[in-house]
Amino acid sequence: MTRRTIKADDKRTIIIDYIRKNGEAKTEDLVKLLSSSTTRIKVLLYQLVDEGILVSCGGNRNRTYKLKEEES
């Protein structure tokens, strides 16, 4: 059985698409979706927040991530 590795850029795209489709995501949701470690998913989420693509909502245990709304 060969394990397919998903590149970081592809994971970022999958995360954004998942949140666009579902409205928000928790870290645990994305860990299951991408079969990645919690640490790796958090790194990707923090990068997306730093780039202004996502916003984080809530405290540590209940944190969710949403797409940043466009300001008009």
JOVEN-V228864 format. One record per pair of residues at least 24 apart in sequence whose C-alpha atoms are under 6 Angstrom apart, sorted by the first residue. I is the first residue (numbers start at 0). J is the second residue. Records with the same first field share a line. If there is no record, write none. Layout:
# JOVEN-V228864
I->J, J
This chain:
# JOVEN-V228864
23->64, 65
24->63, 64
25->63
